[in-house]
Amino acid sequence: MDAVLEAKLQTQQRSSRNGQETSLWSSGFGMKLEAVTPFLGKYRPFVGRCCQTCTPKSWESLFHRSIMDLGFCNAILVKEENTRFRGWLVRRLCFFLWSLEQHIPPCQDAPQKIMESTRVQNIISGRTPGGAGEGQGPSLVKQEVQRVLGHIQAPPRPFLLRLFSWALLRFLSRFFLNVQLHKGQMKMVHKAAQAGSPLVLLSTHKSLLDGILLPFVLLSQGLGVLRVAWDPRICSPILRALLKKLGGLFLPPEASLSLDSSEGVLARAVVHEAVQQLLVSRQSLLIFLEEPPGAQGPRLSALGQTWLALVVQAVQVGTVPDAMLVPVAITYDLVPEAPCDTHHALAPLGLWTGVLAVLRGLQGWGRSRRICARVHLAQPFSLQEYTINTRSCWDSRQTLEQLLQPIVLGQCTVVPDTEKEQEWTPVTGLLLALKEEDQLLVRRLSRHALNASVTSSAVMSTAIMAALLLFRHRKLLGEFSWLTEETLLRGFDVGFSGQLRCLVQHTLGLLRTHVALLRVHQGDLLVVPRPGPGLVHLARLSAELLPAFLSEAVGACAVRGLLAGRVLPEGPWELQGVELLSQNDLYRQILLLLHLLPQDLLLLQPCQSSYCYCQEVLDRLIQCGLLVAEETPGSRPACDTRRQRLSAKLLWKPSGDFTDSDSDNFEEAEGRCFRLSQQSRCPDFFLFLCRLLSPLLKAFAQAATFLHQGQLPDTESGYVEQLFRFLEATAQEEGFFECADPNLAISAVWTFRDLGVLQQTPSPAGPMLHLSPTFASWDNQEKLEQFIRQFICG
C-alpha cells in the first residue's frame, strides 16, 4: 500500500510555499482549462455523442465539428462583465445584479388548464370507470384533484428564485473552486431548444446537490427555470414545500396504488395532465435515472422510469410532437456527503438540517479544501426518432439461471446464444398501466440514456489517485500521468488540467482523511492509505475509472479465467505467455463473465448484442497490446482485412452491425489464436485491469463461501445484513476492505437469487429467502465458488 511521491518537498520551503500554492490553485486552476493545452499536450476528446444506430438523424443534425473548439467556462465565475453595469459598486454587488438579470418566464395558469382537461373532467363527472368521481359529488372530487395537484407542484415564485440563485451563487463560490461546463455541449442544447420541442434532461445522481446545481447552471446559461422531479423520500415536508416553489415536482403517493384503486386512477390522471401541460408550455424537465445517493438497491430508479414513462406517453398520444432528451451528469472531486446511514436507507433531509450542513461544510472545508465539479451535457436526441428506430437486438432472452447454472454445475459447456434477462428495478403503478412493449421501451430508453450519461462523464483526479493508491503504485507523479493518458486514449475526458505537481498536491489534500503522508529520506513523501473505511472510500472513488476501462477489465478477467486451469496464477508472466488462447475460448469466457456481472454495472446499450460486445472486448485487448495474434504458417495474416464471401453464419448473426472484422472468413476466425504480450509493461497493466473488478468478484466469491454459514430462511434484508457482517469480518482477517460494502452484498444476494442459488417464497412476514435444493450440497457450493474465483487475479 506504500506509494512514493517523487516530488521533493524541502522542510524549510513547505510552510512558505503553502500559502502561495493555495492562492495560485484557487485563482488560476479554474481558468487553465481555457488557457493551457489539455493535459500534457494530449488530445482532449469531445464526449457525449448520441447513438448513431438508434438516432442517426439527431447524431448528424445537432452537432458540428466547430463546437469542439469552444472550450470551457466556469459557471460560478460572475464578474462585472456578466452584468449590464460597470463601476466600483457593481464589482461588489455583481452577484446580486446578476441574479436580478436572469430571465424567468412568467408563471402560466397551469392549474386551471389541468382542471379543465378532458381526462380530469371525466373523472370529476364520474365518466371514467373506476375513477374517484363514481358515487361522489363533483365538488368533493374537485377538491381531491386540487389536493393531488398541490402535492405535485406549485407555481414558481420569481422573487424566491432570484433570491435563491443569489444565495446559491455565494455558497458555490465558497464551496467550489470551479464548476466547469463545455461551451460546445451548451451550444448543442441551445440548438435543440430552438427546434421547438421541450427539453427533458436525464441525469445521473451522485449527490443531493445535483438537483440544485443543475437548475442553477442552466438558468445562468439562458435556458430558463428547470423543473426538477424530486424523490419525496429524501425531503422533509417543509423542504418539499420550498422546492415546489423553486420549480420542483413530486409524485403523489397515490399514483403507486393498484390499477383498480379509485385514488390511484385520479392521481395518475392528474400527474399525466401536469406533465403534458409542462411539455406543452416547453418547460425543461430534469429526471434522475439513478437512485438517490445513499439508497441501497438497484441502480436504475423506479421513480425516474415513472417520470420518463409520462414523457413517452405524452409524445405517443400526440400532446407534443416530440421531446429532446439530453443525457446529463455531474462529477465531483469529492461528492458532497448526505446525511445517511451506511447500513440503511437515506434519511429525509430537513430544511434546517440542510442549512446546518451547509454551515458545517463551509466551516470545515475552508478555502484549502474546495472541490471542483464538472457538468456534462451529452448530445440531445429525438424521443420520436428513438421510438421509431429502437429495436430488440435479440429474439429470445433467458434468465441467469437458465444461462449459467448448467455451466456452473458442469452439466453443459456450450453458452446459449441468447441475451440475459435481468431487471432489478421494480415496476411501479404508473408503469404497470402501460402495455408490455411500452414498459420495455421505457426500461431500454432509461438504460440507454444512463449509459450515455456515464460515458460522457469526465474522470476526476481523485478517482485516478485512489486507483493508484489502492493498487499499490509506487511512483505517483509518473503513474498519475500515465493513467491520465490511458483514460484520454479510450475516448473519456478528464475533469482537470494544470501542472502535474499541483494536481497531485491538490488531490492528496482532498484525500487527507483517507491517507497518511509520511516523510522519508531525501524529502520524499510516503503515501499510505488508511485501513478500514479509508480503503472502502478509495475503492468507491476508483470505481469511477471502471467505465473507461470496463471492456479491457472484462477481457483481462476472462483471460485470467482461461488460464486458471492451465498455469498457476502466481506463475511468471513468461510462462503464462506461452499458452495459446483460441478466439472461441476467449469469446466463451467473456460471455460467461458478462452473464455473471450485473446489468447495473455493465450498462450495455440495449441496441448492442453480447456478441458485438465480445468482439469489442477482444479488439480492445489487442489495441492495448495485451494480446498478440499468433500467426500460423500458410494462413492469412490477422491484419489482412480483405473482404471475403459472406458466410451463412454471418448472415443470421443477430447483431445487425457489420464491420470489417466481421467480413473475414469465419472458419479462419474460429481457428485464430492469441498469446499474452511479453512487453515489460503488460504484467502490471494486466493486474491493474483485473483489480478493477476484484471488489465485486471477491464479494461474489465470499458470498458463495458464506452459503453454508448463513442462517436461512431469512428475509432479503436480513440475509444481506448477515452477508455484510461476514464481508466485514473477512476484511478484518484478510486486509481486503474493498469488499466490505453493503451495495456489493446486495448485488451478490440478488445475483445468486437470479442464478437459482437462493429461492424466494412468500410468507406472512414478507418474501423469504432459502437455499435451493440444487446448492444445498457442499459439492455444488464449491463448484459455484470455483467458477467465480477463476476470474479473480490474486
Order of alpha helices (4+ residues) and beta strands (2+ residues): beta-alpha-alpha-alpha-beta-alpha-alpha-alpha-alpha-alpha-alpha-beta-alpha-beta-alpha-beta-alpha-beta-alpha-beta-alpha-beta-alpha-beta-beta-alpha-beta-alpha-beta-alpha-alpha-alpha-alpha-alpha-beta-beta-alpha-alpha-alpha-beta-alpha-alpha-alpha-beta-alpha-alpha-beta-alpha-alpha-beta-alpha-alpha-beta-beta-alpha
